[in-house]
Every structure is written in structure tokens, then in C-alpha cells.
């Protein structure tokens, strides 16, 4: 084989190898976190409470800020003053008696993410919840989707938060008496959707 043909053959083989490596890349199925900002107006957090053992109600809280930085740190803050139960007097009681927003206006979620995160399949993430001045390690099963230039993270299963873990049980007992209820469960189920943009 003459030299020009040999050079052409080697070039084709190299291009083919590069193409195969590109096809095998996990880029289409994984996320590498770099500088994502939370879009608070497109993100949602809701929680379900249970009173008198079997009466459930859904409420909401707004996010105040959030980001994923270059060091793969995720930090999200919720504004507890925005709690909404669709009953004004109950909202005020939750702000004043339960969350004590004068002292603890925010709840913060933080974690150190892995280098690459799977897309469109559920996985477990460990995080720290700072609520009412108390920090607890928790976990959630989540799913990440890339939609256009945005990143959407939703919980795959509801997250169980127990008020006792954050010294909220006395306030819950007080709210039970004020509302003349038989009981209010200490635990709530939390659902969320987080929308990020670069």
C-alpha cells in the first residue's frame, strides 16, 4: 500500500474511533452541575397535614432563593413567612406559633452533589435541612429532567418531615388546642418542583 493511501486509512480509523467515543459519552444521560440558579417563580413546595387522624389538607410555601455552584454545592432557601393554607388566621398562627418567623424566617436545604447526576431516572440524594434552628440529615428520591435550557428537579416520592425532629411538637400541640381539634399529626408529606436555569 502506498503512503497516501496508508495516511488516508489511518485518518479514517482515527475519526471513527473519536466518533465512537463521543457516542459512548454519558453527557446525554448525566448532568454535571455548574452554576444553576433557582427560578423561584417556577418552583413549588407543598406539604400535606393530617388532622383528627384522617382529614388531610395541602398547603404551600414559596422559595426565596437557590443555586448549584461550581463546587457542586446545592443550597435552597424557603421563605416561611409565605406559608399559605388558604385560611388567613391559620397562616398567621403557623407563622407566629409554629415556625416563629421572627426568629427563624427561613428553612435551608443544602448538600454536596456528586460530579455527575443521572437524568430522567430516580435516585436518592442526601441533604441537610435547617429548620427552626435545628439541623437534621435527611434523604429524598428525586428525578432530574433537562427541558430546553432549564433543569427541573422533582421528588419521586413524598419526603416525610417529622416536626418532633425540629422541636415543633409543643407548637403543634398548642395549635391543636387553639383550633379545638382532636389531633394534628407531627409528620407532614412534602412535594416539590425545583426549576433551575444557567
C-alpha positions in Angstrom: 0.0 0.0 0.0 1.4 3.4 -1.0 2.0 6.2 1.6 -1.0 8.4 0.6 -3.5 5.5 0.9 -1.9 4.5 4.2 -2.3 8.0 5.6 -5.9 8.2 4.4 -6.7 4.8 6.1 -5.2 5.9 9.4 -7.2 9.2 9.3 -10.5 7.3 8.7 -9.7 4.9 11.6 -8.9 7.8 14.0 -12.1 9.7 13.0 -14.2 6.5 13.5 -12.6 6.0 17.0 -13.4 9.6 18.0 -17.0 9.2 16.8 -17.4 6.0 18.9 -16.0 7.7 22.0 -18.5 10.5 21.5 -21.4 8.1 21.2 -20.4 6.4 24.4 -20.2 9.6 26.3 -22.7 9.9 29.3 -23.3 13.6 28.5 -26.8 12.9 27.3 -27.8 10.9 30.4 -26.0 12.7 33.1 -25.8 16.3 34.5 -22.6 18.0 35.5 -23.6 20.7 37.9 -22.2 24.2 37.0 -23.8 27.5 38.1 -27.5 26.8 38.1 -29.9 29.4 39.7 -33.3 28.6 41.1 -36.2 30.2 39.3 -38.4 30.8 42.4 -41.5 31.8 40.3 -41.4 28.5 38.5 -40.6 26.3 41.6 -43.1 24.9 44.0 -43.2 23.4 47.5 -46.3 21.9 49.1 -46.9 19.9 52.2 -49.8 17.8 53.4 -51.0 17.9 57.0 -53.4 15.5 58.8 -55.8 16.5 61.5 -58.2 14.4 63.5 -56.4 11.3 62.2 -57.8 11.2 58.7 -58.5 14.7 57.4 -55.7 15.8 55.1 -55.1 19.3 53.7 -52.5 20.6 51.2 -50.6 23.9 51.9 -47.7 25.7 50.2 -44.5 27.7 51.0 -42.6 29.8 48.5 -38.8 29.6 47.8 -36.7 32.7 48.4 -33.5 31.6 46.6 -31.4 28.7 45.5 -28.4 27.7 43.4 -25.9 25.0 42.4 -22.4 26.4 42.2 -19.2 25.4 40.5 -18.2 23.4 43.6 -21.4 21.3 43.2 -22.9 22.7 46.3 -26.7 22.9 46.3 -28.4 25.5 48.6 -32.1 26.3 48.6 -33.9 28.6 51.0 -37.7 28.6 51.6 -39.5 31.7 53.0 -41.6 30.5 55.9 -43.4 33.8 56.1 -45.2 32.9 52.8 -46.9 29.8 54.3 -50.3 29.5 52.6 -53.1 27.3 53.9 -56.0 29.4 52.3 -57.1 30.4 55.8 -55.6 33.7 56.9 -55.9 33.2 60.6 -54.3 29.8 60.3 -51.5 31.2 58.2 -50.8 33.7 61.0 -50.8 31.0 63.7 -48.3 28.9 61.7 -46.0 31.9 61.2 -46.2 33.1 64.8 -46.6 29.9 66.8 -45.2 27.1 64.7 -42.4 28.5 62.6 -41.7 31.5 64.9 -40.7 33.5 61.8 -39.4 36.5 63.8 -36.5 34.3 64.8 -36.5 31.7 62.0 -37.9 33.2 58.8 -36.1 30.7 56.5 -35.7 27.0 56.2 -32.5 25.9 54.3 -31.7 22.8 52.3 -28.1 22.1 51.5 -26.0 19.3 50.1 -22.8 18.4 48.2 -23.7 16.9 44.9 -21.9 14.2 43.0 -19.8 15.1 40.0 -22.4 13.6 37.6 -26.1 13.1 38.3 -28.4 10.8 36.3 -31.1 12.3 34.1 -34.7 11.0 33.8 -34.3 8.3 36.3 -34.9 8.4 40.1 -32.0 8.4 42.5 -31.5 9.2 46.2 -30.0 12.4 47.4 -28.8 13.1 50.9 -29.2 16.6 52.3 -29.3 18.7 55.4 -32.5 20.5 56.4 -32.0 23.5 58.7 -35.5 24.3 60.2 -36.4 26.2 63.3 -32.8 26.4 64.3 -32.2 22.7 64.2 -30.3 20.8 61.5 -31.1 17.2 60.5 -29.7 14.9 57.8 -32.4 13.6 55.5 -32.8 12.0 52.1 -35.1 12.2 49.2 -35.7 10.3 46.0 -35.7 12.7 43.1 -35.7 12.9 39.3 -33.9 15.4 37.1 -35.1 16.4 33.7 -33.4 18.7 31.2 -36.2 20.8 29.5 -34.8 23.3 26.9 -32.3 25.4 28.7 -33.8 24.7 32.1 -33.3 21.9 34.7 -36.3 20.6 36.5 -35.9 18.5 39.7 -39.0 16.8 41.3 -39.4 14.4 44.1 -40.1 10.9 43.0 -41.7 10.0 46.4 -43.0 12.5 49.0 -40.5 13.5 51.7 -41.6 12.8 55.3 -40.7 15.6 57.7 -41.4 15.0 61.4 -42.0 18.1 63.5 -40.6 16.5 66.6 -37.2 16.3 64.9 -37.2 20.1 64.8 -38.7 20.9 68.2 -42.1 21.8 66.7 -44.2 19.3 68.7 -45.1 21.7 71.5 -46.3 24.3 69.0 -48.3 21.6 67.2 -49.9 20.7 70.5 -50.7 24.3 71.1 -52.3 24.7 67.6 -54.4 21.6 68.2 -55.9 23.1 71.4 -56.4 26.6 69.8 -58.3 25.0 66.8 -60.3 22.7 69.1 -59.1 19.6 67.2 -58.6 16.1 68.4 -55.1 15.9 66.9 -52.7 17.2 64.4 -50.1 14.8 63.2 -46.5 15.7 63.9 -45.4 14.5 60.4 -46.1 16.1 57.1 -45.5 14.9 53.5 -43.6 17.3 51.3 -43.6 17.5 47.5 -41.5 19.9 45.4 -40.6 21.0 42.0 -37.3 23.0 41.5 -36.7 24.8 38.2 -33.1 26.0 37.6 -31.5 28.0 34.8 -27.8 28.6 34.0 
